[in-house]
């Protein structure tokens, strides 16, 4: 009885090692780096206001959280589209 239990445990250990080896060999290649996306965002307030500094900090946080894949270019009011 003990010998049969020992054989079963050894067989399970052997199968686990083979499965681990196969998963390592057949593992998919690592993903390639994605290109950076840059968004231009225009604020509705001028750069002289304090809230524009908060807008810049938001853009920096997005850059850090995305690992540099998403960058936001902050622009003050009237840079891309004129008012009204």
C-alpha positions as CSV (number, residue, x, y, z in Angstrom):
1,X,0.0,0.0,0.0
2,X,2.8,2.4,0.9
3,X,4.7,1.6,-2.2
4,X,1.6,2.3,-4.4
5,X,1.1,5.6,-2.6
6,X,4.8,6.5,-3.1
7,X,4.5,5.6,-6.9
8,X,1.4,7.8,-7.2
9,X,3.1,10.7,-5.5
10,X,6.2,10.4,-7.7
11,X,4.1,10.1,-10.8
12,X,2.2,13.3,-9.9
13,X,5.4,15.1,-9.1
14,X,6.8,14.0,-12.5
15,X,3.7,15.2,-14.3
16,X,3.8,18.5,-12.5
17,X,7.5,19.0,-13.6
18,X,6.7,18.1,-17.2
19,X,3.7,20.5,-17.2
20,X,5.8,23.3,-15.8
21,X,8.5,22.7,-18.4
22,X,6.0,22.6,-21.3
23,X,4.3,25.8,-20.1
24,X,7.7,27.5,-20.0
25,X,8.7,26.2,-23.5
26,X,5.3,27.0,-25.1
27,X,4.8,30.4,-23.4
28,X,3.9,33.2,-25.8
29,X,6.5,35.7,-26.6
30,X,6.5,39.0,-24.6
31,X,4.4,41.7,-26.0
32,X,6.2,44.4,-28.0
33,X,6.2,47.9,-26.8
34,X,3.2,49.9,-27.9
35,X,3.7,53.3,-29.5
36,X,3.1,56.5,-27.6
37,X,-0.2,58.3,-28.0
38,X,-0.2,62.1,-27.7
39,X,-3.4,64.0,-27.1
40,X,-3.7,67.7,-27.5
41,X,-6.2,69.1,-25.0
42,X,-7.2,72.7,-24.9
43,X,-8.5,74.2,-21.7
44,X,-11.3,76.6,-21.6
45,X,-9.3,79.0,-19.3
46,X,-6.1,81.0,-19.9
47,X,-2.7,79.8,-18.7
48,X,-2.5,82.6,-16.2
49,X,-5.1,81.0,-13.9
50,X,-4.2,78.5,-11.2
51,X,-6.6,75.9,-12.5
52,X,-4.3,75.5,-15.6
53,X,-1.6,74.3,-13.2
54,X,-4.0,71.6,-12.0
55,X,-4.6,70.7,-15.6
56,X,-0.9,70.2,-16.1
57,X,-0.6,68.1,-13.0
58,X,-3.5,65.9,-14.3
59,X,-1.6,65.4,-17.6
60,X,1.6,64.4,-15.7
61,X,-0.4,61.9,-13.6
62,X,-1.9,60.3,-16.7
63,X,1.6,60.1,-18.2
64,X,2.9,58.3,-15.0
65,X,-0.1,56.0,-14.7
66,X,0.0,54.9,-18.3
67,X,3.7,54.2,-18.1
68,X,4.5,56.9,-20.7
69,X,2.2,55.4,-23.4
70,X,-0.4,58.2,-23.2
71,X,0.8,61.8,-23.1
72,X,-1.4,64.8,-22.9
73,X,-0.2,68.1,-24.3
74,X,-1.9,70.9,-22.3
75,X,-2.8,74.0,-24.2
76,X,-4.4,77.2,-22.9
77,X,-7.7,78.7,-24.2
78,X,-7.6,79.9,-27.8
79,X,-4.5,78.0,-28.9
80,X,-6.3,75.6,-31.3
81,X,-9.8,76.9,-31.5
82,X,-10.6,80.6,-31.0
83,X,-13.2,81.5,-28.4
84,X,-16.9,81.7,-29.4
